[in-house]
Amino acid sequence: MRIRAVTAADLPLLQDIERAAGECFRTVGMAAVADDEPLTLKELDDYRRTGLAWAAAEHGAPVAYLIAEPVDGALHIEQVSVHPDWARRRIGRDLIDHAAARAAADGLDALTLTTFADVPWNAPYYARLGFTPLADDALTPGLRAIRDRESAHGIDRWPRVCMRRPLAL
């Protein structure tokens, strides 16, 4: 498995990965999450053009991806998705570690993300990767804005949590 920068040709495949990965939310009563449309091609391309979009590829084709953006001195993971056919192979962990290395090289001090608190492959998984929950009063302005956007989108009907993983600089 090779981690590489996302290309323009990958963008529709990333949408397919997101749709497939989202299906597992049906198993925990979150059909609305499964039915949510992935980011648009333009939105994905915006991440690609910043250099903060990576794909895990097998024989050149992406099977997973991660997109991120700098937020208040940290690299915020906006999305990490692994196609279910490739799940449980440490691919998500490898993408996160790749993002962490990039963030450290860029002088950022942490990774952050927002996720569902009670979904086993969300907050509990990230905790195993070294992320810890942030109290609401510890959220930076950028993280608050992200949470506000999520709330406006309606995904806060299930408990959400912001998490942070410090980086060794």
Stockholm file with secondary structure:
# STOCKHOLM 1.0

chainA/1-169         MRIRAVTAADLPLLQDIERAAGECFRTVGMAAVADDEPLTLKELDDYRRTGLAWAAAEHGAPVAYLIAEPVDGALHIEQVSVHPDWARRRIGRDLIDHAAARAAADGLDALTLTTFADVPWNAPYYARLGFTPLADDALTPGLRAIRDRESAHGIDRWPRVCMRRPLAL
#=GR chainA/1-169 SS CEEEECCGGGHHHHHHHHHHHHGGGGGGTCHHHHHSCCCCHHHHHHHHHHTCEEEEEETTEEEEEEEEEEETTEEEEEEEEECGGGCSSSHHHHHHHHHHHHHHHTTCCEEEEEEESSCTTTHHHHHHTTCEECCGGGCCHHHHHHHHHHHHHTGGGSCEEEEEEECCC
#=GC SS_cons         CEEEECCGGGHHHHHHHHHHHHGGGGGGTCHHHHHSCCCCHHHHHHHHHHTCEEEEEETTEEEEEEEEEEETTEEEEEEEEECGGGCSSSHHHHHHHHHHHHHHHTTCCEEEEEEESSCTTTHHHHHHTTCEECCGGGCCHHHHHHHHHHHHHTGGGSCEEEEEEECCC
//
